[in-house]
Amino acid sequence: MKEKDYPKVSFIIPVLNEEKTIKKCIDSILNLKYPQDKIEILIAEGPSKDKTHEIILEYARNNKNLKLMDNPTGNTSIGRNICIENSTGDMLMNYSGHVTAKENLLEILALKLLNSSQKIVAVGCSNISPEKQNYIGKVSGTAFSSFMGGKNLFVQNAEFEDERYSDHISFACYRKKPVNDVGNFDPEFWCGQDAELDLRLKKAGYKILFTPETKVFHFKRNTIKSLFRQMYRYGIARAKMIKKHPNTLKIIHLIGPGFIAGIILLTILAIFQILPIWFISLIVLSYILLSIISSLQTTKKPSIVISSILFYFLIHAGYGLGFIRGIFYSKL
């Protein structure tokens, strides 16, 4: 295939306080095995308080295909829409400032999309946790890669061995026109906006294809506070999604709020001595045992396995509290 026949792809990247990973992110795009004149990097920056702005500016000076734009709201959906409005590619690569990719990312996603039926609106791949990140990130990666963290239950964490259609893929390459036709990203969704977009595209009759032929590497939150906040926001976004699209409700979405309800119920039963302490202790020990078994399927490092018990609790509690809050009030 001649270079002139490659589709032009616009990377849409909203960022905010990404100084620790933005260099890795941009370098991974610049090192892709794909004609560089067929790539444009569009970055919409929120009001960062670190060195993100300076780092991106330096890259922009040396790379004419990189454009930095202002996103004063910090809203991720608005940032993505700013990038789309300024894009000149026929395809959009949904990306993040804390993501890197294999060198064949666009060779696989963009060319597979180009040669697919027009009914396939996007092609995406799995996102996995990189090996080199801080301890919090490593434990988070282990947790999200196991059944207690939702792997293969929530499609954004899924990793399959064969090609298949999916309801949603976190980092995918899209045909631009259908995305425009359904109204781009919904600004009401500060979080979870890509899943909501995928839902509207599917309702419009399009399909989303998963391929195992490439991967992106997603840096996880590097503090306990930011991990909890992320899951809390995910919970709010899921509740908002269900309110906007009621038919998307599934039993697995109720695990988080059920977890919170269970803690409250057990606490009440313990206070009024309706249940014996040994029974409540058995439930807690069962949760701990399941956490250990879940982590052992991903890693054998004792420190990470033990630490993951706390991380599962943070994931479940954060998501559950966010979901409950989102049912009643979903503004961030």
Secondary structure, DSSP 4 states (H G I P E B T S, - for coil): --GGGSPPEEEEEEESS-TTTHHHHHHHHHTSSS-GGGEEEEEEE---SSSHHHHHHHHHHH-TTEEEEE-TT--HHHHHHHHHHT---SEEEE--TTEEE-TTHHHHHHHHHHTS-TTEEEEEEEEE--SSS-HHHHHHHHHHTSGGGTBTTBGGG---SS-EE-S--SSEEEEHHHHHHTTSS-TT-SSSHHHHHHHHHHHTT-EEEEEEEEEEEEPPPSSHHHHHHHHHHHHHHHHHHHHHSGGG--GGGGHHHHHHHHHHHHHHHHHTTSS-HHHHHHHHHHHHHHHHHHHHTT---HHHHHHHHHHHHHHHHHHHHHHHHHHH----
